[in-house]
Amino acid sequence: MKIIWKLFLTTIKIFYRDRMTFFFTLIFPFIFVIIFGFVFGSGSSGENNKLLIGILSSDEELYKIVNSIEGLEVRRFDSIADIRQHILKNKLDAGILYENNKVKLILNFTTMQRNPFSRAIGDTIANHLAKSKTKIDKIISLNLNPIDPGEVVTTGLGYMVPGVVAISIFNGALFSMLSIFSYYKKRGVLKRFNVTPIRGYQFIIGMILGRFIVTFFSATVVLVFSQLIFRVQFNISWSLYLVTASTSILGMMAFGILISNIFAEPEVASNVGSLLMTVMIFFSGVYFPLDFLPKYLRIFGSFLPLGYVAKSIRIATGIENGSISSVLNISLIMTLIFFVLVFIFGNKIFKAE
C-alpha cells in the first residue's frame, strides 16, 4: 500500500510538471466554458433569455396570441422593412408576419446557431395560432422532436456545460492511459520498473489512481466554475454525479488502453485519440442534441461512447430527464470493460518487457 501511495503522489507531481497534459486536462475545458459562456450567454431561463419577436403594430390579434406564449417577448414595428433591419442588426430573434391568412416566419440565423432550441419556435407559434379563433393556415412544418428539459429549465450554455465536462473526462482519462501504456513503454520506463521490487499491479494502480483523481477534480471544477461565473442553473444529484463521473473516467481510460495496444507508436496513438475526440465533439450530442442531426448521423452518433457520458452527466445535473437505472447500467458496463482491459493489457505490457 505504501508503494501505491508513493506512485500516486509521483503521478500527481508528474502531471503538474507536464505542461501539455496539464493544459488539456485543466486549462482547455475552462477555455471552452469561457468561450461558450460569452458566446451563448449566461444564467438560467428567465426574462433576460426570452426570444424577441417582432410583429407589425396593425396585427393586434396576432400580437395577443404570440405574446401569450411563454418564453417569447413581443415588440411592435410599423413596417416589415423595420423588422428585417432589426433582425439583420441582431436586435430581434425573429419576425412574425400575417398576410392573406398565412403566417410567415423570419428567423435570425444567428439565434439558431446561438440557441438551437429556437428552431422549434415556428412550430410553437403555428400550433398556438391553429388553436386560436383566428383562421390561419399553418404553413410552417418543422420536423423536430421535442427536447425534454429535465428537472430544471436552462439556457443553451447550461446544456453545453455537461458536454464540456464529458470532454474534460475524455481528455484526462484517455490521454493518461496513452502515457502509461504507450509512451512509458516506448521510453523504456517499464523496463526500469521490472528490475525493482515494485510489482506490475502496484505500478498500474498507483499511476491510474493519480490520473483518476486529477481527471475527476478537473471535471468537477469545470462544473462548479460554470455555476459560479455564468450562473448556470443545475439541480445536481451529487451521489449520481459521483458514480457517473467516476465510471465515465474508467470507461474512457479503457478506450485509452485499447488504443495504445492497437497502435504501438505513441505518436500514432495520440493522433488517433485526437481524431476520436474531434469526431465525438461534433457527432455524439455533446454540445447540441442528436435530434438536430440528419438520421444517418444520429445512428452514427449513437455508437459513440462520449454521447452516453454527456447524457449521463446531463441526467445527474438535472438538465435532462432519464432513467437512473439506465445510467447505472452504462456505468457498470464501463467499469467492467475497464477492469477487463486493465487485466489483459496490464499483464501483457509487463510480460512483453
N, C-alpha and C positions, 0 to 999 in steps of 0.2 A: 504493500500500500504506500510505503514511503517513497518507493521508486516512481510509482504512478504520479504521486503528488508533485515530485520534483520535475518530472516530464511535463506535467500540466502547467506548472509555473514557467518552465522554459518556453513552452509553446506560446504563452501569453506574451512573454518578453520578445520572442522572435516576431510575433505578429506586429507589435508596435514598432519594431525596427524595420520591418519590411514595408517600405513606403507605398509600393504599388498595391499590395494586398490590403494595407490599412486604408488606402484611398477608396478602393472599390467596395470594401466591406462597410466602412463607416461614413466616409465623406460623400461618395457617389449617391447613395439614397437620399441624403439631405439635400443635395443639389436638385434632385428630381422633385422633391417635395416643395422646395422654394420656387422652382420654375413653375410648377403646376399651380402653386398657391397664388402667384401673382397673375398667371395667365387665366386661370379658371375661377378666380375669386375665392373668397373665404367665407366662413360662417356656415350656419345651418340654415335650413329652409325658413324663410320668413319674408317680411315686407321687402327687404332690400334685394331679394332674389327673385321677385316676380318678373315674369316676361312682360315687356312693354309692348302693347298692341295699339297701332294707330287706326282710327276709324273716322270717316267723314262726319262732320257735325250734323249733317242732314239725316243721317241714318240713326234716328232716335231709338227705334225698336231694336236694331242690331246692337246698339250701344248697351241697352239694358240687359240683353241676353249674354253678351260676351263679358260684361262687367260682373255678372253673377258667377262666373266660373272662377273657382279658387286657383290661385297661382298666377292670375293674369291681372295686369293693370292697364286700363284703357285710357288713351289720350285722344282728344278730338283735333281734327285738322279741317281746314277749309277746302283743300283740293287734293287730288290724287298725286299731283306732282310734289306737293309739300310732304306727303307721306313717304314717297320714294326718296326724296332728298334726305329725310331724317334717317331712313334705313341705310342709305349709302354712307352716311356720316356716323353710323353705328349708334345713333341716338334712339333707335327703335329696333325691337327684335322681329316684328312682323307687322304687316298691314292687312286689314280685312276690308274688302270692297263688296258691296251688294249691288249687282246690276242685272236686270232682266230675270229676276227670280233665281239668280245664281250667285254664289259666294266665291270670290277669288281671293286666294291667299298669297301675299307677297312675303316671302320668308328671307330673313337675313342669314346668309350662309355662314357668316362669322359666328352667329349664335349657334348654328347647327354644329360647328366644329368645337365651340366652347362648351356647349351643353347638348350632348347627343339626345337627351330625353326630349328636347324641344321639337324633334322630328314628329312627335305624336300630336303636336298642337293642332294640326289640320283636322285630324280625326276627332279630337276632343271638341273643337268648336263646331264641326259639322254635326256631330251627334247631338249637341245641345240645341242647335238650330233645328234639327229634324224633329226634336221633341217639343219644340215651342209651337205656338199657334201660328207663327209666320210660315207661309207656304214658300219654302226654299228648296230647290233641287240640290241634293248632295252630290257635288261633282268632285269632291276630294276623296281619293281612295289610296290609303296608305296601308300596306300590308306589313304591319309591325306587331309583334307580340307584346303584351303588357309586361312591364317590369315590376316585380314585387318589391315594394320599398322597404320591407323588413320592419323591424321594431322602431326605427327612427327614420324620419324623412330628412335627407341630407342633400348637399349640393353635388355637382359633378366632381369636385375635388374630394368630397367625402367618399365617393365611390372609388376614386383612383388611389387613395392612400393605402388601402389594403393591398392593392396591386404593387405599390412601391415596396411595401413590407415583404410581399412574396418575392419580388426581385432581389431584395436585400438577403433574404434567406437563400435564394438560388445562388447568388454570387458567393456569399460567405461559405456555404456548405460545399458546393460543387468544386470550386477552385481550391479549397483547402484540401480536399481529397486528391486533387491532381498534384498538389505539392507533396503529399505524403507518399502516394503510391506511384508517382511518375518522376517528379524532379529529384526526390530523395534517392530513388533507385538509380537514376541516371548519374547522379553526382557521387555515388558510392557511399552515401551516408549509411545505408542499411548494412553494408559490408562491415563498417566500423562497429555497429551495434552487435553484430554477430560474434565478435570477439570479446564482448563484455558480458558480465553476469546478467544483464538485462534480457529478459525473455521477450519473445515476439509479441505476445498478447499484452504485456505491460507497456511496451512501446506504443502499440496501436491505441490502447485505451487512454494512455496519457496524452498522446497527440490529438486524438479525436475529441476527448473531453475538453481540452483547451480551446479548440476551434469551435466546438459546440457552444460553449459559454459566450465566446466573443460574438458569434453569429446571432444568438438569441438576444444578447444585450443590444446589438445594433438594430435588429428588427423592432424591439420594444421601444427603444429610444425614438426611432422614427415615428412610431405610432403616437407616443406621448407628445413629441415635438409638434406634430401637426395639430394636435388638440390645443396646445398652449399658444402657439404662434398664430394659427389661422382660425382658431375657434371652431374646428370641425366637430360636429356633434356625433358621438358614438354612444352606444349602450353596450359596453364591453362586459362579457362574461369572462372574467379573468381565469376561472378554472378551465373553461373550454378553450380559451386562448392559449393557456399554458400547454394543454395537451396538443392542440392543433399546431402551434409554432414548433414545439419540441419534436413531434413526429415528422413534421414537414422538413425540418432540418435533417433528420435522419434519412428521410426519403431522398432528398437532393444529394446528400452525401453518398447514398447508394449509387446514384447516377454518375457521380464523380469517380467512384471506384470502378464502375463498369467501363467508362470512357478511358480511364488511364490504363486499363488492361487490354482494351481493344486496340488502342493506338499507343505504341511503345514510345515514340518520340514525344517528349514533354511539350515541344512547341506545337506539334500537330494536335495533341490532346487539348492544349489550351485554345487553339483556334477552333476546334470542334465545339468546345464549351461556349466560346463567344458566339459562334454561329447559332447554337441552340438557344442561347439567351435572346438573340435578336429575333429569331423566329417566334419564340414563345411570347415575347413582348407584344407582337402585333396580332397573333392568331390564337391566343389562349384565353382571351377575355379578361386580361389583367387590368387594362385601363378603360375599356368600354365593353358593354355586354356583347356576347356572341350573336345575339339576335340581330345586330346591325350588320353582320357579315352575310355574304351570299351563302346559300345552303351548302355548297361543296366545301367552303372554308369552315363552316360551322362543324361539319363532320370531321374535317381535319383537326380543328381545334379541340374537339372532344377527346382526342388521343394524347394531347399534350399534358404532362403531369402538372405543370405550373398553374394551369387553369383550375385544377382541383385544390391546389394550395391557396390560391387567391379566393376561391369561392368559400373554402372552409374558414378563412380569416374574416371574410365579409359576414359570414353567419355568426362567428364568435364576437364580432364588433357590433352586431345588430343592424348592419346595413342591408342584409338580405335574409329573408326567411328560408329556412331549410331544416331538414330532419337532422337532429343531433346524432341519431343512430347511424345515418349515412356518413357523417363527419368522422365518427368514431371508427366506422368500418374502414374508411380510407386511411385513417391514422394507423390502424392495426396492420393493414396491408403494407404501408410504407415502412413500418418498424420491422416487420418480418423480412421484407426484401433487404433492408439494411443489414440485419444480422446474418442472413444467409450469404450475402456478398462479402461481408467482412470476414466471415469464417472461411469461405472458399478462397478468396483472393488474398486475404491476410496471410494465410498459411503459405500460399503459393509464392508470394514475393520473397518471403524469408527463406523458403526452401531453395528457391532459384539462386539466392545469393550465397 
